Amino acid sequence: MNPTPISYLPSGEREALLREGGMNLVYLAESQEAGRAGDEDSAWAWLCFAELTAQSLLGLKRRAGAQFIREKGLNTASADTAFGEGWLDRA
């Protein structure tokens, strides 16, 4: 697994998000805060830890392409389940 990216969330906010929505919400919030701070590398790194919805991944594939998803190292498990193995390679 990749090393943990830089955290931009204050610990109290991080703990509140963890209680509210679990680690996935923390990952998404960390990604958003890193992006706001101008740290695109950390923003994408945090997003790689998140479980994105199949529809979100499909939309990203349509906008940026399959290779983009691969290069970023995004977790595609939800889309693999919803659309079947190899969905990134299908038109």
N, C-alpha and C positions, 0 to 999 in steps of 0.2 A: 504494500500500500504506500501511497505517496506520503511524504512528510506533511505534517499539519501546516496549512498556510497561516499567514499572519491573521490574528484575530482583531477585528475592529469593534466588536461589541463589548460594552462594559459588562463586568461579571454579573452584576445584578440583573441587567436586561437579558443576558444569556440564560441565567437561571430561570427567569420568568418565562421566557420562550420555551425552554426545555419542559417546564411544568405544563405549559399551555398546549404544546403541540409535538413534543418529542424532539429527537435529534434532527429529524428532517427539517423541521421549522427552523432550528438553529442554523443548519447548513444554508438554507435559503436566505435567512437574514444576514448571516456572515457574508455571503456572496453579494448581496445587495449593498451592504455597508462598505465592503472592499471596493465595489464599483464606484460608489459615491466618493470614496477617498482617492479615486484615480488609479487604484492598484488592480489593473485588469488581470494580471497573472493570478493573484489571490482570489479574485472574484470567480474566475473559471475553476480554480482549484477547489474552492468550497463547493461550487455547483457540481463538481464530479462526485462528491460524497453524497449528494442528494438523490433521492428516488423521485425522478421526474415522471409525470404521467405519460402514458402512451401517446395521448393526443398532443401534448407539448412537444414530445420528441418528433412526432410526425410533422408537426408544423415547422419545427426547426429544420428538419430534413428538406422540406419543400422550399424554405427560404435560403438556407445556407448550404445544403447538400450533405450527402452521406459522409463524404470525406471529412467535412468539418466536424461532425459528431465524433468520428473516429479520432481525429487529431486532438480534440479537446479531452478525449477519454471519458465521455459521459456514460453514466450507468444506463444501459438500454434494456434492463431486465423487464420492465413493465411493457415496453413495446414488443420485445421478443415474445412475451406471453400473449399479448393481444393480437399481434399481426403475424406471428410465426417466425421461426428462425429464418434469417436471410432477408428480412424486410428492408434492411438498409440498401440492399442491392437490387431490389425490385423497383420498377418505375412507378 
